[in-house]
Amino acid sequence: MFVNLHPKCANPSCAVAFGWITGGKLFRFHREAESREEANSTNRSGNQARPMEHFWLCERCSNLYTLQYQPGQGVMILSLWPQLPAAESNMHLPSA
C-alpha cells in the first residue's frame, strides 16, 4: 500500500516541520485514484488497493483547525471555531 506523509504541518500558513514528539494530530485519508490503472488495481488479498495519504497538524494548529476530505476537492483545512470572525489575510500563525 502506498503511503505518503507530508513533511510539515498541513496548515499552509504554518512552517512547523513534522515531529510526532511535539504533539499535534495525524490524519489519514484514502487518496483518489489518479489513473484508470490505479483505480482498478488490487492488493495481495484481492481487495481494491486504495493509496493512503497522511497529514499532520502541529499542536498549535490542531487546537484551531481540523482536516476533512471532500470528494472532488480533496483534503480541506477547516476551522474548529467557524463562529469566530476570520483572521486578517496577512496574519500567519507563528511557528513553534
N, C-alpha and C positions, 0 to 999 in steps of 0.2 A: 504494500500500500504506500502510495506517495504521500509524504508528509512535508509540509512547508511551515517553518516558523519564522516570523518576521523579526528582525534583529533589534527593533526598538518599539517603544510604546506606540500603540495603534492610533493615538491621537496625533493628527498631523501637526498640531501646534506644540507638541512636546518632543523634546530631543532625548529623553531618558533612554539609555540602552537597556536591552533586556537583561534582567538579573533576578532570578527567582528568589534569591535570598533577600532582596529588598522588598519583597511583597508584591502586591498587585493581584490581578485577576487574569487567568488564562482562559481563552475562549477557543472552541474547536467547531469548525463548520465544514460541511461537505462542499467541495469546490464544484462549480458547474463544469460539465464536460466541454472542452474546447473544440473537440472534433468528433466526427461520427464514430471513428475507431475507438476513441476514448469512451464514448457513451455506451458502446456495445461490448467493451472489454469485461472479462470476468476474472475473479481471483482464483486461487488454487482450490477453494472449497466449492467453486461453481457459482458463487454469488456475484452479483454485479460489483465490480471494483469502483469505489467512489473515492476519489482523491480527497485527502483532508488538508485543511489549511488551519494553522494555529495563529491566533492573535493574542497579544498581551497588552493590558492596560496597567501602567505603573500604579503604585499605591495611591498617589495623589489623584490621578485621573480616574481611577476606579471608584473613587468616592463621589465623582461628579457625572460620570458617563457610564454607559453600557454599550455593548455591541449587539447588533441584531442582523440576521440575514434576511434580505428582502429579495424574493425572486425577480429576476430581470435587472436588478440594481446591484446585487452583491451585498457585501458586509457594510453596514452603515453604523456610524457612531451617533448615539442618541443621548440626550441629557436625561439624567435621573430626576431632574427637577424642572420639568418643562414649564411649570407655572412661574418660574423666575424669569425676569427680563434677560434677554440675550446680552452677552458681553459685547463691548465695542469690538469692531473687526480688527483693530490694530493691537488688541491685547493678546498676550500669549501667556500660557502657563509657564511659570519659572521651572527650570529643571532642578531636580533634587540634588 
